[in-house]
Amino acid sequence: MRLVCDTNVLIAGLVAEGLCRDIVKRRLPKHELFTSKVLLAELDEKLRGKFDVDPDRVPFIKAYREWVTIIRPTALPESVCRDHDDDEVLAVTIAANAKAVVTGDKDPLRN
């Protein structure tokens, strides 16, 4: 299945035991994943800024970058999410013709 994985799920899967770790380690590898350079940069920024982790030294992040398909989505005609960073996730989802977004963020679902 074609999926887009939000940054919050990837980070949670790396830093804590639980559902997100199960998703990242066991579920995501069975699917075709899509992202953008913007989302990869956000992942790197969050790992460095919040967790003082160099993404280049994390084996999973190296593997993820090789495995995920990086696309260049068209920007949405107007912002649809309260948090404008979530617009990038939706733009990637549309451009990739993905069936679902894997996220722990409920905000994109709100009007």
Summary of the structure (lengths in Angstrom):
residues: 111
radius of gyration: 13.4
end to end distance: 27.0
largest distance: 38.4
contacts: 307
relative contact order: 0.23
helix: 58%
strand: 12%
